[in-house]
Amino acid sequence: MAILKVIEVLANSNTNWEEATQNAVKHASKSVKHIRSVYVQEQSAIVNGDNITEYRVNVKITFEVK
C-alpha cells in the first residue's frame, strides 16, 4: 500500500499554461520526490491592453511518501 500526499502549487509562465504547469512540477521536484501526477485546478492570465502577458496555474501535485 502506498501513502500519497497532495500539495498545492501556484506557478506562472510568459508563454502558455502548459509551460506554467511544467514550471510547477519542476519547482516542486526540487524538494519533493516520487511525484505521481499533477492536476490543474485553476487557470488564469494577466492581460495588458489586448495581449496576455502572463499565464498562471494553480495545480495539485500528488507524490508518494516513502
C-alpha positions as CSV (number, residue, x, y, z in Angstrom):
1,M,0.0,0.0,0.0
2,A,1.4,3.4,-1.0
3,I,0.9,6.6,1.0
4,L,0.3,9.6,-1.2
5,K,0.3,13.3,-0.3
6,V,-1.1,16.3,-2.2
7,I,0.4,19.8,-2.2
8,E,-1.0,22.9,-3.9
9,V,1.4,24.9,-6.1
10,L,1.0,28.2,-7.9
11,A,3.1,28.8,-11.0
12,N,3.4,31.1,-14.0
13,S,4.8,31.4,-17.5
14,N,5.1,34.2,-20.1
15,T,4.4,31.6,-22.9
16,N,1.4,29.4,-22.1
17,W,-0.5,27.3,-19.4
18,E,1.4,24.1,-20.3
19,E,4.7,25.8,-19.6
20,A,3.3,27.2,-16.3
21,T,2.2,23.6,-15.3
22,Q,5.7,22.3,-16.2
23,N,7.3,25.1,-14.1
24,A,5.1,24.0,-11.1
25,V,6.3,20.4,-11.4
26,K,10.0,21.4,-12.0
27,H,9.9,23.7,-8.9
28,A,8.1,21.1,-6.7
29,S,10.5,18.3,-7.8
30,K,13.4,20.3,-6.2
31,S,12.1,19.4,-2.7
32,V,9.5,16.7,-3.4
33,K,10.5,13.2,-4.8
34,H,8.3,10.5,-6.3
35,I,5.8,12.8,-8.0
36,R,2.9,10.7,-9.4
37,S,0.6,13.3,-11.0
38,V,-0.4,16.9,-11.5
39,Y,-4.0,18.2,-11.6
40,V,-4.6,21.6,-13.0
41,Q,-7.2,23.1,-10.7
42,E,-7.4,26.6,-12.0
43,Q,-6.0,28.7,-14.9
44,S,-5.8,32.5,-15.1
45,A,-4.0,35.1,-17.1
46,I,-2.8,38.7,-16.8
47,V,-3.8,40.9,-19.7
48,N,-2.1,44.2,-20.7
49,G,-4.0,46.0,-23.3
50,D,-5.1,43.3,-25.8
51,N,-2.3,40.9,-25.0
52,I,-1.9,38.1,-22.5
53,T,1.4,38.9,-20.6
54,E,1.4,36.1,-18.0
55,Y,-0.3,32.7,-17.7
56,R,-0.9,31.3,-14.2
57,V,-2.0,27.9,-12.9
58,N,-3.0,26.6,-9.6
59,V,-2.1,22.9,-9.5
60,K,-2.3,20.0,-7.1
61,I,0.7,17.7,-7.2
62,T,0.4,14.2,-5.8
63,F,3.5,12.3,-4.6
64,E,4.3,9.1,-2.8
65,V,5.7,9.3,0.7
66,K,8.3,6.5,1.2
